[in-house]
Amino acid sequence: MFLHTHPYEPFLFEEATKLIVGTLPPPRFTIGDLKQDDVNFCYGSRDGQLWPILDEIFDLQLTFETTDAAVRQRRDFLRKHRIGICDIVASAERSKIDASDMGMQNITLRNLIAYLQQYPKVSMLLFTGGNSKNGPEYFFRKHLKENNLTLEVVSDEIPRIHQFKLLGLDRDGSKDRIITTVSLTAPSGAANRAIGSLQSYKKQKALDPNFNTFDFRVQQYRPFFTC
């Protein structure tokens, strides 16, 4: 059994107003066996689409290579736009060494509620996946239940939007606050089939044959990262 531990601490800072929340990077990041065009940072897999999507939205001209400069580009962007990263899975066991969420067993979650209390300016969580089993929203719902909290529906259209009230004192002395969650379509190839089945995607594809699943994600992600 392979113990798949998260290789990165949460990327958090005082000014952060949003948090990107996923599960785990591919196992090669845990053992430090990166590929040439991986970036040694959150969502740095060459196969992932989060950074290419953000590159397109913000015209960042990112480099995609295993260098310190590539890491600095991403950290500087996140700080500038007050976006943190706090994946919800701390570790999981795998019988097969791959990156699938469904393959995770004996999962240990991070205490995301405690992080939210520690960083009181955060008002939005951007899930890189929905409520399917072992997805970030799925785990967050479980985490909320353990803390006697629940999500309330704001919009049931994709991407689904919820909110919850975080109770009690934060470290700055403020009390209850409302936090919004957005379940974005996962930035991985595994989600392409699901996108292809959406009527909204089919309509745009019919109007523009060049429209693809990457364009769909850029269109979906843009308003939540730029607001």
C-alpha positions as CSV (number, residue, x, y, z in Angstrom):
1,M,0.0,0.0,0.0
2,F,1.4,3.4,-1.0
3,L,1.0,6.3,1.5
4,H,0.2,9.3,-0.7
5,T,0.9,12.4,1.4
6,H,0.4,15.9,0.3
7,P,3.9,17.4,-0.5
8,Y,3.0,21.0,0.0
9,E,1.8,23.0,3.0
10,P,-1.2,25.2,2.4
11,F,-0.3,28.4,0.6
12,L,-1.9,30.9,2.9
13,F,-1.3,34.6,3.8
14,E,-3.1,37.4,5.7
15,E,-4.5,39.1,2.6
16,A,-6.0,36.0,1.0
17,T,-9.7,36.4,0.2
18,K,-10.2,33.1,-1.8
19,L,-8.9,29.6,-1.4
20,I,-8.4,27.0,-4.2
21,V,-9.4,23.7,-2.7
22,G,-8.5,20.3,-4.3
23,T,-7.4,16.9,-3.1
24,L,-3.9,15.6,-3.9
25,P,-1.3,16.2,-6.6
26,P,-0.1,13.0,-8.5
27,P,2.0,10.6,-6.4
28,R,5.2,11.5,-8.2
29,F,5.1,14.9,-6.4
30,T,5.1,13.1,-3.1
31,I,8.2,11.1,-3.9
32,G,9.9,14.0,-5.7
33,D,10.1,12.2,-9.1
34,L,8.9,15.2,-11.2
35,K,8.8,15.2,-15.0
36,Q,10.8,17.8,-16.9
37,D,7.9,20.2,-17.5
38,D,6.2,19.7,-14.1
39,V,6.4,22.7,-11.7
40,N,7.3,21.9,-8.1
41,F,4.3,23.7,-6.7
42,C,0.6,23.2,-6.1
43,Y,-1.2,22.1,-9.3
44,G,2.1,21.9,-11.0
45,S,1.5,18.7,-12.9
46,R,2.2,19.0,-16.6
47,D,-1.1,17.1,-17.2
48,G,-3.2,19.5,-15.1
49,Q,-5.0,22.5,-16.6
50,L,-5.4,24.9,-13.7
51,W,-2.3,27.0,-14.4
52,P,-2.9,27.0,-18.2
53,I,-6.4,28.2,-17.5
54,L,-5.2,31.0,-15.3
55,D,-2.4,31.8,-17.8
56,E,-5.1,32.3,-20.4
57,I,-7.4,34.4,-18.2
58,F,-4.7,36.7,-16.9
59,D,-2.2,36.6,-19.7
60,L,0.5,35.6,-17.3
61,Q,3.0,34.2,-19.8
62,L,3.9,31.5,-17.3
63,T,6.8,29.1,-17.9
64,F,6.0,25.4,-17.5
65,E,9.3,23.8,-16.2
66,T,10.8,22.5,-13.0
67,T,12.5,25.7,-12.0
68,D,12.4,28.0,-9.0
69,A,11.5,30.8,-11.4
70,A,8.3,29.0,-12.5
71,V,7.4,28.6,-8.8
72,R,8.0,32.3,-8.1
73,Q,5.7,33.2,-11.0
74,R,2.9,31.3,-9.5
75,R,3.4,32.5,-5.9
76,D,3.6,36.1,-7.1
77,F,0.4,35.8,-9.0
78,L,-1.5,34.3,-6.1
79,R,-0.3,37.0,-3.7
80,K,-1.1,39.8,-6.1
81,H,-4.7,38.5,-6.6
82,R,-5.1,37.4,-2.9
83,I,-5.7,33.8,-3.7
84,G,-4.5,31.0,-1.4
85,I,-4.4,27.3,-1.9
86,C,-5.5,24.8,0.8
87,D,-6.2,21.3,-0.6
88,I,-8.4,19.4,1.8
89,V,-6.6,16.0,1.7
90,A,-3.5,15.6,3.9
91,S,-2.9,11.9,3.0
92,A,-4.4,8.8,1.6
93,E,-3.4,5.2,1.0
94,R,-3.4,3.7,-2.5
95,S,-3.3,0.1,-3.7
96,K,-2.5,1.3,-7.2
97,I,-0.1,4.3,-7.6
98,D,-2.1,6.7,-9.7
99,A,-3.7,10.1,-9.4
100,S,-7.4,9.1,-9.4
101,D,-9.5,10.5,-6.6
102,M,-11.5,7.2,-6.5
103,G,-8.4,5.2,-5.7
104,M,-7.8,7.0,-2.4
105,Q,-8.4,4.9,0.8
106,N,-8.0,5.6,4.5
107,I,-8.1,9.3,3.9
108,T,-6.9,12.0,6.3
109,L,-8.4,15.4,5.8
110,R,-6.9,18.8,6.7
111,N,-8.8,20.9,9.2
112,L,-10.0,23.5,6.7
113,I,-12.4,25.1,9.2
114,A,-9.5,25.9,11.5
115,Y,-7.6,27.5,8.6
116,L,-10.7,29.6,7.7
117,Q,-10.8,30.8,11.3
118,Q,-7.1,31.6,11.2
119,Y,-7.5,33.6,8.0
120,P,-10.6,35.7,8.5
121,K,-10.5,37.6,5.1
122,V,-11.3,34.4,3.2
123,S,-14.8,34.6,1.9
124,M,-14.8,32.2,-1.1
125,L,-13.7,28.6,-1.6
126,L,-13.0,27.5,-5.2
127,F,-13.3,23.7,-5.4
128,T,-11.4,22.1,-8.3
129,G,-14.1,19.5,-8.6
130,G,-17.6,18.7,-7.4
131,N,-19.5,16.5,-5.1
132,S,-18.7,13.1,-6.7
133,K,-17.2,10.6,-4.4
134,N,-13.7,11.6,-3.2
135,G,-13.9,15.0,-4.8
136,P,-13.1,18.2,-2.9
137,E,-16.7,19.3,-2.4
138,Y,-17.5,15.7,-1.2
139,F,-14.8,15.8,1.4
140,F,-15.7,19.4,2.5
141,R,-19.3,18.4,3.1
142,K,-18.0,15.6,5.3
143,H,-15.8,18.0,7.1
144,L,-18.6,20.5,7.6
145,K,-20.9,17.7,9.0
146,E,-18.2,16.9,11.6
147,N,-18.3,20.5,12.6
148,N,-22.2,20.6,12.7
149,L,-22.3,22.9,9.6
150,T,-24.1,22.5,6.3
151,L,-24.0,24.0,2.8
152,E,-27.0,25.9,1.5
153,V,-27.7,26.1,-2.2
154,V,-27.2,29.5,-3.9
155,S,-27.3,28.2,-7.5
156,D,-27.8,24.6,-8.7
157,E,-26.5,25.4,-12.2
158,I,-23.0,24.3,-13.2
159,P,-20.7,25.5,-11.6
160,R,-22.8,24.9,-8.4
161,I,-22.6,27.6,-5.8
162,H,-23.3,27.1,-2.1
163,Q,-22.7,29.0,1.1
164,F,-22.4,28.4,4.8
165,K,-22.1,30.4,7.9
166,L,-18.8,30.0,9.8
167,L,-19.7,30.4,13.5
168,G,-17.6,31.6,16.4
169,L,-14.7,34.0,16.8
170,D,-11.9,34.2,14.3
171,R,-8.4,35.2,15.5
172,D,-9.1,38.9,14.8
173,G,-12.1,38.8,17.1
174,S,-14.8,39.0,14.3
175,K,-17.8,36.7,14.7
176,D,-20.0,34.8,12.2
177,R,-19.3,35.2,8.5
178,I,-20.8,33.8,5.3
179,I,-18.4,31.9,3.0
180,T,-19.3,31.0,-0.6
181,T,-18.2,27.8,-2.3
182,V,-18.0,27.3,-6.0
183,S,-17.6,23.8,-7.4
184,L,-15.7,24.3,-10.6
185,T,-15.3,21.6,-13.3
186,A,-12.2,19.7,-12.5
187,P,-9.1,20.9,-14.4
188,S,-8.2,17.4,-15.4
189,G,-8.6,15.3,-18.5
190,A,-10.9,13.0,-16.6
191,A,-13.6,15.6,-16.6
192,N,-13.7,16.2,-20.3
193,R,-16.3,13.5,-20.9
194,A,-18.6,15.1,-18.4
195,I,-18.1,18.5,-20.0
196,G,-18.9,17.0,-23.4
197,S,-22.3,15.8,-22.1
198,L,-23.4,19.3,-21.0
199,Q,-26.1,21.0,-23.0
200,S,-24.4,24.4,-22.5
201,Y,-21.2,23.0,-24.0
202,K,-23.0,21.3,-26.9
203,K,-24.7,24.6,-27.8
204,Q,-21.5,26.5,-27.9
205,K,-19.7,23.7,-29.8
206,A,-22.5,23.8,-32.4
207,L,-22.0,27.6,-32.8
208,D,-18.3,27.3,-32.9
209,P,-16.7,24.0,-33.9
210,N,-13.3,25.2,-32.6
211,F,-14.8,25.6,-29.0
212,N,-13.3,22.9,-26.8
213,T,-13.2,21.7,-23.2
214,F,-10.3,24.0,-22.3
215,D,-12.3,27.0,-23.6
216,F,-15.3,25.9,-21.6
217,R,-13.2,25.9,-18.4
218,V,-11.7,29.3,-19.1
219,Q,-15.2,30.7,-19.6
220,Q,-16.4,29.0,-16.4
221,Y,-13.4,30.0,-14.2
222,R,-13.0,33.6,-15.3
223,P,-15.7,35.3,-13.3
224,F,-14.7,33.6,-10.0
225,F,-11.0,34.3,-10.3
226,T,-11.4,37.9,-11.5
227,C,-14.2,39.1,-9.2
